[in-house]
Amino acid sequence: MSPDSPAVELENSRPQQEHEIQEAPPDGGYGWVVVGACAAVNCFTWGVTSSYGVYLSEYLTSNMFPGAKSMDYGFVGGFNFAFAMLIAPLATFLTARLGKHTVMLTGSVIQCAAYISASFATVVWHLYVTQGALVGCGIGLMIVPSMAILSQWFSKKRSVANGISSAGSGIGGVAFSWGTRSMIDRVGLHWTLRITGLVTLVATTIATLLIRDRNHHIQPNQLAFDISLLRQYKVVLLLLWAFVSMFGYIALLFSLSDFALSIGLSHDQATDIVGFLNLGTAIGRPIIGIVSDRFSRVKTAGVLTFCCGLICFALWMPAKGFGLTVFFALLCGAILGVFWMTISPLCVEVAGLKELPSLLSLSWATIILPTTFAEAIALHIRRPDAQREYLYPQIFAGLSYLLASIFMFELWRVLRRPT
């Protein structure tokens, strides 16, 4: 038989065909276990962080740390996100060499130790280090490896899988918002921090052990930074969207509890507002994932970003009572974290699955500055003696989302353009 015969060509092509079939994401199977595990990781990392508004209102209305300013507490919350993103390149590097489980379990221990250490804080800079920087580092070591893994298991259902996973932060936010307020009232702030640390350790350890990757199929580029990606206009647009929208996200997420106090609501009602915000997140993100998979992921992200800015002006600014504030929190909760539920699928859309870890690392680096300074800016521009104390932070958050949506719509136009 000739080496060039059709039969030989067919035989030679079979391994390649089998390899391609094997590489294709299964869109299910054990992938759904990974989704559940990643949702649990989000629940006990970002979900706990989402309840920081409860701590913030407690710190602002007490004299626990004499001499501390409101901006100090804004930086503590911002450090959760900033240090999680700052450590992202290191997390990517270590994951490639030590494996995901080692890195994620280390993050779990660091987060637990950070919350327990924060319970012994006596001056505000102790909070900077513990409840701020160390919590952020622990989160980064867990979140960065898990987000890159989840998209390896799905193709057509990638957005809905990420939506379900990111909804875990909303579920955690609901549980820890009301749970934190209740624990503070019953056992005090110090024991609340200790209990939180121990609960997160147990939950994230179990979830981590259930996560599996498909690196042997995908062979991803695991460079901590692939600067060459920045030569692409579409990558720059994606990163600009991330950078600008994060100012609005952090300012809104952390300010809402204290805003509720500023309009005359009680501490319990302020906690309810944060809880409803996270309830909206838990309900809305899977739905948005389904919509995103059915229609354009980029266009969906752009529309949601624009809508979030719009409702800051239409609903948050005129809110003067509990009812409208709850409605705003539920509606906004579903869409304000559009970055977190869409960034992984968007990175795949823009650069491909192999470049996902590298582009995610660039995305994390891009949002370090806004996550660090957004809440500090919001607290600095509020007017405690004015009738509408949070007017300027509301405008700041709304404009951030509206400007960010322009970059996402431009990205949609670029990706639709014939190559």
N, C-alpha and C positions, 0 to 999 in steps of 0.2 A: 504494500500500500504506500502510495506517495506521501511524503511528509506534508505536501501541500493539499492533500485531498480534503474534501469537506468533512469527512468522518474524523480525520485527525484534528482539523481545526475545531470541530465541535467538542472533541474530547479535551483538547487543550483549553478551551474556553470555560469548561465546567468548573474548575477550581476557582477561576476568577468570578464566575457567576455566583457560586456558593459563597465566596468571600463577600461579594457585594450584598447578598441577601443577609448574611450574618451581621454585616455592619449596620444594616438598616435598623433604626430604633424600633423596638417591639410595640410601642404605643400601648403598653399595658403590661400584663403579667406581673412580674416582681416589681415593675416600675411603680405600681400603685402602692406597694409597701414602702418604697423609697419616698413617694409623695407623702404618705402618712408620717414617716420618720422626719422628713424635712419640715412638715407642718408642726411637728412637736418641737423641733429645734427652734423654729421661728416663734412658737408659743412661749417658750421659756428663755428666749433671749430678747428679741425685739418686742415681744408681748409684755415682758416685765418692764422694759425701757419705756414702752408706751404709757405706763402708769406713773412715770416720773412727775407728771403734772400734779399728782396727789402729794408727792413729796415736796414739790416746788411750792404749792400753796401752804403746806405745813411750815416749810422753812421761812417763807415770806411773812407769815403772820405770827411767828414765834420769835423769841430772842435766844434761840439755842446756841447761836454762834455770834457773840457780841462783836460788832465792828464789821460784820459781813454786809455787803451790798447786794442789791437784787441781781446785778450783773454777775456776781460770783456764782449764784445759784443757776443762772442761765448758762454759764460756761460749764458747770458740772454736768448738766443734761446734754449739752452739745458735745462734750467730750466722749459720751457714750458712742455717738455716731462717728465723730472725728477720728478717734483712736481705732475704732473698728476698721475704718477705711485706711488709716495710716499704716496699719499692720498688714493690710491685704497683700502687698507684694511679698512680704516675708511669709505669709500663710501659703501663698501660691508656691513659693520656692520650697518651703518645708514639706508641703504635701507631695511634691514631685519626688522628694528624696526619702521622706520618712513614712509616707502613706497617710491617707486621710484620717484613719482612726487615731493614730498617735497624736496628730495635730489637733483634732477635734476634742479628744479627751483631755488634752492639756488645757484647751480653752475652757472646758467645763469646770475644771478644778480652779483655774484662775478667776472665773466669774464668781464661783462660790466663795473663794477666799476674799474677793473684793467686797462683796456685800457684808460678810461677817466682819471684815476689818473696818468698814464704814460705820458699823455700830459702835465702834470705840472712838470715833472721831471727836476731838475736843475743840479744834479750830477749823475754819473753813477750808484751809489748804489741804487738810486731811481728806475732805470730800473730793477735792480736785483729783487726788491720787487714787482714791479707792472707788467711790461710787461713780467717779468720772472716768479717769484714764484706764484703770485696771479692768473695770467692767467692760469698757469698750474693747480692750485687747482680747479679753475672753470671748466676747461676741464675735469679733473678727476672725479668730482662729476656728470658730465653729461654722459661721455663716459662709465664709468665702469658699471653702471646699464643697460645702453642700449645694450651693447655688449652681456651681459649674457641673455638678454630677446630675442634677435633676433633668436638665435638658437633654442629656445623653439617652434617656429612656423614651423620649417622645418626639414625634415629628408633627403629625396633624393635630395632636391634642396637646401640643407643647404649652400653649398659653393657658388652657384650662388647668393643666397640671401645676403650672406655676401659680395660677390664681388660687387653687385649693391650698397649695403649700403656704403662700403668703397670707392666706386667711388665718393661718395659725397664729400670726401675730395679733390679729384682731381678737381671736378667742382668748389668747393670753392677756391681751389688754383688758378685756371685759373682766376676766377672773381676777386679775391682779389689781385693777382699779378699785373695784368694790372690796376685794379681799384685803388690800393694803389699808384702805380707810378703816375697815372693820378691825384689823389687827392693831393698828395704831391706837384706836379707841380702847381696845381691850388689854393689850399687853405692852403698849408703848412703842415708840419709834425704834429703839435699839433692838428689841426682840423681833420686831417686824423685819428688819434688815437681816438678822441671823436666820430666821425661818425661811425667808425668801432665798437666801443663798443655798441652804441645804436642799430645799425643794427643787431648785434649778439643777443642782448637781445630780440628783437621782434621775430626774426626767431626761436631761440631755445625755447622760451616759447610756441609758437604755436606747434612746433614739439613735445615737451615733452607731451603736453596735449593729443596728438593722440596716444601715446605709451601705449599698454596694455601688461601685462605679462600673463603667464599660470602657475603661481606658485601653484595654487590650484590643478592642474593636475600633475605637475612634482614633487612637494615637494622637491626642491633642497636643498643640503647642503650649507648653507650660512655662514659657518665659514669664518672669515676674513683670517685665515691661518690654513690650515690643513697640518701640517708638516709631518704627516704620509705618504702623497703622495710622499715625497722625498725618501722613501725606494724603490720606483719602478725605475728600470734602465731606462725604457722608458720615465718616467717623467723627469729624470735628463738630458737625451739626448735632449728632447724638450726645456728645459730651457737653456741648453748650446747653442743650435742653436739660441734662442732668444737673449741671452746675446751677443754673438760674432757678429751676423749679424747687431745688432743695432749700433755698432760702424761705420760700413760702411754706413748704412742708414742716420744717422744724419750728418756725415761728407760730404756725397754727397749732401744731400738735402739743407743744409745751405751754402755750399761752392760754389755752381755752379754759383751764381750771381756774386760773387767777382772774381771767376775764369774768367768769361767772360770779366770783366774789365781788368784783368791782361794780357789778350792776345790782348788788344787794342780795344775791342768793346765799344760802347757807353753805357750810362746808359739805354737808351731805348732798346737797343739790349740785354743788360743784363737782363732787365725785361722780354723781349720776351723769353729768354732762360728759365727762371723760369716758365713763362706761358705755354710754350710748354712741360716742364717737367710735369706739372700738367694736361695738356691736355692728355698726354700719360697715366697718372694715371686714368683719367676719362673714357677713351676708353678701356684701357687694363684690368682693374680689373673685370668687368662683364664677359668678354671673358674668362679670366683665371678661373673665378668661374665656368663657364660652363664646361671647360676642367677638372677642379678639381673634379666636381661631376661625370663626365663620367669615369674618370680614377682614379688612386690612389691619394688621397689628399696629403698624405705624400710624395709620389714620385714627384708629381707636385711641391710641395714646395721646395724639394731638387734641382730639375732641375732648377727652377727659381732662387734660391739663387746662384747656380753655374754660371748660365748665366749672372747674374748681375755682379759677380766678373770678369767674362771673358770680358765683354764689357767695363769694366773700363779700362782694359789694351788694348783692341783691338781698342776702339773708343775714349775714353776720353783722354788717354795719348797723342795720336797723333793729337788731335784737336787743330788747330791754327787759325781757322776762324769761321765765323758765321754759314756756312752751315753744317759742320760736327758736330759742337756743338749742333745745333738744332736737327740733326738726332739722336745724342746720347741722348739728353734730351727726345725726344719723345719715343725712344725705352726703355730707362732706366726707364722713368716715369711709364711705364706699369708694371714693375716688381720689382722696387727697394723697394717698400713697401710691399713685400710679407708677412712680419710678420703680418701686420695689416689686410690683407684680408684673412689670413688663420688661425690665432691663435685660434679663437673661434672654428671652425670646427676641428682643430687638437686637441684641448683640449678634445673635445667630443670623438674623435677617440682613444685617449690615456687613458682617465679616465672615460668616460661615461657622460651622460647628467646631472645626479644628482650631480656630482663632478665639473661641469663646473665653477660655481662661485669661488670655492676654488682654482682650478687650474689656473683660470684667475688671481686671486689675487697673486698667487705665480709668475706668468708670469710678472705681472706688477712690482712686487718687484725686479725681476731679472734684469730688464732693467733700473733700476734707475741709476746705475753707468755709463753705457755706454751713456745714453742720457744726463747725466750731463757733462761728460768730452769729448765726441767724437769731438765736434766742437772746443772746446778749444785746444785739441791735434792737430787737423788738422791745425788750425791757427798758433799754436806754431811751427809746423814743416815745414810750408811753408817757402820759401826763397825769400823774397821781392826783393833782389838785384840780383837774378839769372835769367838766360834767361827763365827757365821753373819754374816759382814761385810755382806752385801747383804740382810739380812732386811727392814729398813725400806724400802729402795728397791723391793723386790719388792711389799710391801704397798701402797706409794704408787702403783706402776704398776697393780696389780690393781684397787684402789679407783677409780682414775681412769677405767678402762674401764667398770667396773660402773655408776658414777654416770652416765657419758656415755650408756650404753645406755638409761637411764630417759628422757632427753630424746628419743632417737630413737623409742622406743616410743610416747611421747606424740605425737610428730609423726605417726606412723603412724595413731594413733587420730583425730587431727584431720583428716587428709586423707581418711580413710574416712567421716567424718561427712557426711551429706547436706547440700548447700548450699541 
